[in-house]
Amino acid sequence: MCLVLIGWRAHPDYRLIVAANRDEFYLRPTESMRWWPEVPGLLAGRDTGAVGRAEGDPPGTWLGASVAGAHNRFAAVTNVRNPNDERIGARSRGALLMDFLRGGDDRHPSGEFPSPEKYVREVAAAPDDYNGYNLVVSDLAALWWHSNRSANPPQPLAPGFHGLSNGTFVTSAGPAPGAELEAPQRIWPKVREGLTELRKVVESDPGAVDRYFDVLSDRNEVPDDELPHTGVPLEMERALSARFIAHRVHGTRASTVLLVRENGTFEMAERSYGEMGARLGAVTFHGSMELPR
């Protein structure tokens, strides 16, 4: 993922609201969001182009929800953009999500589901296992964030609004209308404007899935003096500054909206895209889960 906008307990009728764009090279093999036959209860897109996957392991993912009985979970990951800090042979970042969503990994017996706090603290203890990432995980009772390229330790995210892209930090605001956005660094414009628009939808029409897709579809690039500096050429930095990226070789491949209501019902929708933002398809899934209190 390259833009994740979250409303966490930000509306009395909704436990979790997510609007997210996954940006990737167009040539990377990908399958659209679906129920996974290898992992019962997992609803997610499939990153079939990840390298370093062990034989017999399922693909990785960039965002997913698990509704497997008592172990309801959500997770999303973005990369931290730094061309000088990409190591060949690092474990796929998608594996971070899979270990959390399906339970069991190198640290836990198969079927064990650690809490979000326990999970992020354990992966934080081995920061060099992966290239740079932002990780958000939830069991629908708590929401935690961690970046292995941040000097800050893993953090619980309070009720309100949260946004992240490819930096090493989270931008947040409380749930009250007009609450100020705060971040430890200069807020990226796509996150600032994305959260501003997300909050408008949540405050006025929180169940309007199409309006969340509108928030994600903005292709406007920001002025040069507002661009972050992540080590890529200026022309690419401009292209990557839009919420929806339509570049020659790299762009938004999927937009996802997840709504989890306080009554346990959920809706998860994805729109998929090809080169230069050409629309490829759309899927929507509905279901229900038992939420922790």
N, C-alpha and C positions, 0 to 999 in steps of 0.2 A: 504494500500500500504506500501511497505517497501523500494522501490527505485523509485524515480521520477526524471527523467532527462528532462529538458525543454529547448527548444530554443524559446525565446520570441522576435519577430521582429528581429531575428538574420540573416535572409536571405531576400533579396529584394522581393522574390516571395512567401514567407511564413509568415503568421502572427503568427502561433503557431505550434510548433513541440513538441510532448510529446512521450517519451518512458518510460514505467513504469512496474514494477513487483509488484504484490500483493502476499505477503507471509502470510500464514495462516495455522492453523491446518487442516490436511486432512479431519478430521471428521466434520468440520463445514459446514453445508448445504449452498450450493452456486449454483446460476444459471448463465449461461454464458451471455455475453453481448447481449442485444436485445432492441428493442423498447418496452417501457412500456405501457401496455394498461391503467393503472391508471393515468399516467402522460404523456399526449400527447406531443410529441417532445423530450422526454428524451431517450437517448441512453446510456446504462450503464449495467454493471453486477449487479446482485441482491444478496445481502447478506441476505439470509433468516434465518440465524442462530443467528442474533443479538437479545440480550435479552432486555427487557424493552420497547419494541415497543407497543405503544397504540393500542388498538383494532381498526381495520379498517384502520390503517396507512399502506402505502406500505412498502416494505422492505427498508433497507438502501443500500448504495453502497460505494465503495472505490474510484471510479473514474467515472466521467460521463460528458456528453456534452448534453446541451439542445439547440435545434434549433427551439424553439417555437416562430415563428414570429419575433417580434422586440426584444425579450429577449433571445438572444443567449448567452450561458454561458458555462463555463468549471470549474470543481472543482476536486480536489484530496486531499486525506488525508492519512497520515501515523500515526502510534502510536509512542509515545516516549517510548522507552524501558527502564523500571525500575520496576522490580518485586515488589519492596517495595512501589510502588506508584500506585497500582491498587485497586480501591474502588469498592466493590459490590454495585450495585444500581445506579452507574453513568449512565448518558444518553449515548446511543450508539453514537460513533463517526461518524457513517454513517449518523446519523440525521443531522450533521453539513452540509453535502453536500446536502441532500435532501431539507433542508430549503432554501438553496441558489439557487439550481437548479430549483425547482418548484415554488418558490415564496410563500410568506406567511408562518408565523410561529407564535410562541407565542408573538412576538414583532410587527408583521405586519399583517394587514388584508390579507385574502386570495387573491392571485393574485398580491400583491405588490412585486416589485422586487428591493430591495435596491442595491445601487452601491457596488462594491467589497470593497471599503474603508469603507463605512458605515457599511456593514455587519461584517467585521472583527473587527472593533472597538466596535461594540455592543457585539459580542461574547467574546471579550477580557475583557469586564467589568464583566463577570461571569466565571472566570477561573476554578472554581471547579464544574461546571455543568458536566464536562466530565473528564475522565482520560486523561493522557498526549497525545497531538496530535501536528502535523504540518498540517496546512491547507493552501492550495493554491486555490484561486478563481479568476475568470476573467470573464468580460463581453465582452471580445475580444477588448476592448479599453484600459483597464488597467489590470494589474496582481498584486495581493496582497498576502502576506504571513503573517501568524501568528502562533505562538506556545504558548499554555497556560502554558508551563513550561519554557519559556524563560524570562529573565529579560528585554529583548528588546520589545518595543511596536510593533504593526503591522507595516509592511513596504511595500511600493510599490517596485516591482522588475523592474529594468531598462532593456531596450533592451539588449539582450545578452543571456548567458547560465546560468542555475540555476539547482542545484541538491540538493536533500534532501533524507535522509533515516530515521533512528530512533533516531537521536540526536535532539537537540533543536535549530538547526540553519540551515541556507541555505548557500551553497557554490556557488559562482557566479563568472562570468567573462564577460567582455565586448564582443561585437560581432566581434571585429577585430581579424583576425588570430593571434594566439600566445599570446593573452591577458592572463595575469596571473590569475589563480584561487585564490580567496580570501574567507576567512571565519573567523568568530570571535573565532573559536576554531580549534583544530587540525582536518584537513579534513579526513573524513573516506575514506579508500582506495577504497571501492566499488563505492563511489561517485566520487572520483578523477579520477579513471580509466574509469568509465562510462562516465563522461563528456568529457574526452579526446577523447574517441572513438566516442561519439555522434557528437562532433565538426568535426571530420574527415568526417563523413557521410554528415553532413550539408554543409560542404565546397566543397565536391566533387560530391555528387549525392543526393541532399536533398529529392527527391521523392522515393528513394529506400527503400520501406517498409521492405523487407527481411533483409536489412543490419541493420536496427534498431533492428529487432528481434535478429540478431547476437550479437549486443551490449548487449542485455539483457540476453543472453543465457550462458554467461561465468560462469563456475562452479568452477573456481579456488579459493581456500581459501588463505588468506593472511598470511604472517609469524606472529608468536605470538607477536613479538615486535611491530607490527603495528596494533594490534587489539585494538578496543575501549574497554572500561571497563564499561559495562552496568548492572552488577549485576547478570548475568547468569553464569553458570558453564563454565569453559574454553572450554570443548568439544563443547558445544553449541555455544559459542562465535566464535569459529573457523568456524563451519558450517554456521552461520549467516553472516560471513564476505564475502561470495561469492555473486556476483550479482544475480545468479540463485541458489536458495537453494534447495537441494535434501537431506532431512534428514528423519529419520525413521517416525516421527509423524508430522512434520511441514515442509513446504517448499513452493516454488513458485507455486501458484495455477493458476495464470493468468499473461500473458504478454500482454500489450496493446500498440499500436502505434496509435497516432492521428496526422494527418497532416491537417492544415487549411491554404489554400492558400489565397493570397491577392485578388484573384478574387472571393472569397467566396465559392469555392468548397472545400469539405473536404473528407477525407478518414479516417475511424476508423476501426482498425483490432485488433482481440484478438485471442490468442492461449491459450487454457486451458490445465491444467496438473493435474494428480493424484499423487499417492504415488511415491516418489523417482523420480519425474519428468517425469512420463509416460505421453506421449502425449494423450490427450482426444479428442480434437476437435479444429476447427478454424472457425472464422466467419469474414467477412469483409462487411462494409457498406459504401456507398457513398451518398453524398448529396450536398446541397448548402445552403448558408445562406447569409444574407445581413450584411456585416461587418461595424461597426462604424469606422469613420476616426479619 
